[in-house]
């Protein structure tokens, strides 16, 4: 997928709507993908993101050790693969191979981009103080990529138990907020 | 709006999709409303929520002092009022009056519910360690209310600069995730 650099100051516009994302990591000679919905922006620029990655997940130890990951944002066309990655563990399978996803080289981190996702955010862990108590990692986005052809990406938003809301129309209102 | 008690174990299903919410507080003999999008679940049960409330907001001092608030979830019918609350400050106006919203008594906290919102989560601050650095409050949801007639609530999701994605259709997939 043809991607272009995306301004770091606009990264909040991708995550603030609350899409399900896929977090990629690389460590011990392997890569992994984890499906994740518990994330929030913490600051605009540099973009700081907080996210929960459970210590039961294979990605937890890799992220703790390497302090690097990529947040990949899928659209509804990838929904089955997103759920597949959520239902399985990187301890047992290579998710890129199993779900026919394409790893692409990142520019600032060793974790791979998922080529099929319309946006990719290369991140490093900048604060691990909340990991022990909440499994909450604080990340800085170092580099962002986007497929600019997708003006209104049909992201998916988890409502629990396999129900996903698909992004609908976008409306404009006279907001003074960023 | 007729509301019923909502199981605390299901609260994540309301917030995980990432809707814009309205946070109400009460202090110094006044109430306030703040529009907010930077929130995430941190745990299922009891439901723990992390959210950013900037120290530039009037609600920040009230929340710090009273350690109580309500997270109210609006649907698209309220979008203009949501933006109105975001564009103004409780230092200068009474937002309930200005935007014709109806305060209703909560059961566990002094902050009011916004009656017109389809769901309301009564919260107390349980961890303030991240407030100084990130304006990040950690809340426990004590009581949840919902209008059960809204099966697929048309929540709004902020894309920045006054653009809001409106919740579209819901799809079901064979996910093993909670």
Boltz contact constraints between the chains, C-beta under 6 A:
constraints:
  - contact:
      token1: [A, 13]
      token2: [B, 159]
      max_distance: 6.0
  - contact:
      token1: [A, 13]
      token2: [B, 160]
      max_distance: 6.0
  - contact:
      token1: [A, 16]
      token2: [B, 37]
      max_distance: 6.0
  - contact:
      token1: [A, 16]
      token2: [B, 158]
      max_distance: 6.0
  - contact:
      token1: [A, 17]
      token2: [B, 18]
      max_distance: 6.0
  - contact:
      token1: [A, 17]
      token2: [B, 157]
      max_distance: 6.0
  - contact:
      token1: [A, 17]
      token2: [B, 159]
      max_distance: 6.0
  - contact:
      token1: [A, 17]
      token2: [B, 165]
      max_distance: 6.0
  - contact:
      token1: [A, 18]
      token2: [B, 17]
      max_distance: 6.0
  - contact:
      token1: [A, 18]
      token2: [B, 18]
      max_distance: 6.0
  - contact:
      token1: [A, 18]
      token2: [B, 157]
      max_distance: 6.0
  - contact:
      token1: [A, 37]
      token2: [B, 16]
      max_distance: 6.0
  - contact:
      token1: [A, 38]
      token2: [B, 40]
      max_distance: 6.0
  - contact:
      token1: [A, 38]
      token2: [B, 41]
      max_distance: 6.0
  - contact:
      token1: [A, 39]
      token2: [B, 40]
      max_distance: 6.0
  - contact:
      token1: [A, 40]
      token2: [B, 38]
      max_distance: 6.0
  - contact:
      token1: [A, 40]
      token2: [B, 39]
      max_distance: 6.0
  - contact:
      token1: [A, 40]
      token2: [B, 40]
      max_distance: 6.0
  - contact:
      token1: [A, 41]
      token2: [B, 38]
      max_distance: 6.0
  - contact:
      token1: [A, 42]
      token2: [B, 134]
      max_distance: 6.0
  - contact:
      token1: [A, 79]
      token2: [B, 173]
      max_distance: 6.0
  - contact:
      token1: [A, 83]
      token2: [B, 173]
      max_distance: 6.0
  - contact:
      token1: [A, 83]
      token2: [B, 175]
      max_distance: 6.0
  - contact:
      token1: [A, 86]
      token2: [B, 175]
      max_distance: 6.0
  - contact:
      token1: [A, 86]
      token2: [B, 177]
      max_distance: 6.0
  - contact:
      token1: [A, 87]
      token2: [B, 176]
      max_distance: 6.0
  - contact:
      token1: [A, 134]
      token2: [B, 42]
      max_distance: 6.0
  - contact:
      token1: [A, 157]
      token2: [B, 17]
      max_distance: 6.0
  - contact:
      token1: [A, 157]
      token2: [B, 18]
      max_distance: 6.0
  - contact:
      token1: [A, 158]
      token2: [B, 16]
      max_distance: 6.0
  - contact:
      token1: [A, 159]
      token2: [B, 13]
      max_distance: 6.0
  - contact:
      token1: [A, 159]
      token2: [B, 17]
      max_distance: 6.0
  - contact:
      token1: [A, 160]
      token2: [B, 13]
      max_distance: 6.0
  - contact:
      token1: [A, 162]
      token2: [B, 172]
      max_distance: 6.0
  - contact:
      token1: [A, 162]
      token2: [B, 173]
      max_distance: 6.0
  - contact:
      token1: [A, 162]
      token2: [B, 175]
      max_distance: 6.0
  - contact:
      token1: [A, 163]
      token2: [B, 170]
      max_distance: 6.0
  - contact:
      token1: [A, 163]
      token2: [B, 172]
      max_distance: 6.0
  - contact:
      token1: [A, 164]
      token2: [B, 171]
      max_distance: 6.0
  - contact:
      token1: [A, 165]
      token2: [B, 17]
      max_distance: 6.0
  - contact:
      token1: [A, 165]
      token2: [B, 167]
      max_distance: 6.0
  - contact:
      token1: [A, 165]
      token2: [B, 170]
      max_distance: 6.0
  - contact:
      token1: [A, 166]
      token2: [B, 168]
      max_distance: 6.0
  - contact:
      token1: [A, 166]
      token2: [B, 169]
      max_distance: 6.0
  - contact:
      token1: [A, 167]
      token2: [B, 165]
      max_distance: 6.0
  - contact:
      token1: [A, 167]
      token2: [B, 168]
      max_distance: 6.0
  - contact:
      token1: [A, 168]
      token2: [B, 166]
      max_distance: 6.0
  - contact:
      token1: [A, 168]
      token2: [B, 167]
      max_distance: 6.0
  - contact:
      token1: [A, 168]
      token2: [B, 168]
      max_distance: 6.0
  - contact:
      token1: [A, 169]
      token2: [B, 166]
      max_distance: 6.0
  - contact:
      token1: [A, 170]
      token2: [B, 163]
      max_distance: 6.0
  - contact:
      token1: [A, 170]
      token2: [B, 165]
      max_distance: 6.0
  - contact:
      token1: [A, 171]
      token2: [B, 164]
      max_distance: 6.0
  - contact:
      token1: [A, 172]
      token2: [B, 162]
      max_distance: 6.0
  - contact:
      token1: [A, 172]
      token2: [B, 163]
      max_distance: 6.0
  - contact:
      token1: [A, 173]
      token2: [B, 79]
      max_distance: 6.0
  - contact:
      token1: [A, 173]
      token2: [B, 83]
      max_distance: 6.0
  - contact:
      token1: [A, 173]
      token2: [B, 162]
      max_distance: 6.0
  - contact:
      token1: [A, 175]
      token2: [B, 83]
      max_distance: 6.0
  - contact:
      token1: [A, 175]
      token2: [B, 86]
      max_distance: 6.0
  - contact:
      token1: [A, 175]
      token2: [B, 162]
      max_distance: 6.0
  - contact:
      token1: [A, 176]
      token2: [B, 87]
      max_distance: 6.0
  - contact:
      token1: [A, 177]
      token2: [B, 86]
      max_distance: 6.0
